[in-house]
Amino acid sequence: MPESTTTPPSQPMPIDARQRKANRRTGLLLLAIALLFFFGIIVSRFIDDPVVSIGVVGGAVLLYLVVAIGRHLIK
């Protein structure tokens, strides 16, 4: 039988501490936006005011866009 000429898969490079910290910070920020959106919708049902509903949804979308665009501007 002929020997295999393929090379073994290389080990993935470990993520350094700075990148890991940035990923954790971004994840927590996105979690906060999701929680704001989720609980804001529930609270707006109890308040029964359309301005609160629009404010919560608009605020969550705005925060998400700031995070998404801001991450690309930094790189």
C-alpha positions in Angstrom: 0.0 0.0 0.0 1.3 3.5 -0.8 1.9 5.9 2.0 -0.5 8.7 2.5 0.9 12.0 1.3 -1.6 14.2 3.2 -0.3 16.2 6.1 -2.0 16.0 9.4 -4.4 18.9 10.3 -2.6 21.7 12.0 -3.4 22.7 15.5 -5.7 25.7 15.7 -3.9 28.7 17.0 -4.9 29.7 20.6 -6.7 32.9 21.0 -4.7 35.4 23.0 -6.1 36.9 26.2 -6.8 40.3 24.6 -9.0 38.7 21.9 -10.8 36.5 24.4 -11.5 39.5 26.6 -12.9 41.5 23.7 -15.1 38.6 22.6 -16.4 38.3 26.2 -17.1 42.0 26.4 -19.0 42.0 23.0 -21.0 38.9 24.0 -22.1 40.5 27.3 -23.0 43.7 25.5 -25.1 41.8 22.9 -26.7 39.8 25.8 -27.6 43.1 27.5 -29.2 44.4 24.3 -31.2 41.1 23.9 -32.4 41.3 27.6 -33.4 45.0 27.1 -35.4 44.0 24.0 -37.0 40.9 25.7 -37.9 42.5 29.0 -38.8 45.8 27.5 -41.4 44.2 25.3 -42.9 42.5 28.4 -42.9 45.7 30.4 -44.4 47.7 27.6 -47.4 45.2 27.6 -48.0 46.1 31.2 -47.6 49.9 30.7 -49.9 49.8 27.6 -48.2 52.8 26.0 -47.2 52.6 22.4 -44.4 55.2 22.9 -42.7 52.8 25.4 -42.9 49.9 22.9 -41.4 52.0 20.1 -38.7 53.3 22.4 -37.7 49.9 23.5 -37.6 48.4 20.1 -35.8 51.4 18.6 -33.3 51.5 21.4 -32.4 47.9 21.1 -32.0 48.2 17.3 -29.9 51.3 17.7 -27.6 49.7 20.3 -27.2 46.7 18.1 -26.3 48.8 15.1 -23.8 50.9 17.1 -22.1 47.7 18.3 -22.1 46.1 14.8 -20.8 49.2 13.0 -18.4 50.1 15.8 -16.7 46.8 15.8 -16.0 47.1 12.1 -14.7 50.6 12.4 -12.2 49.6 15.0 -10.7 46.9 12.9 
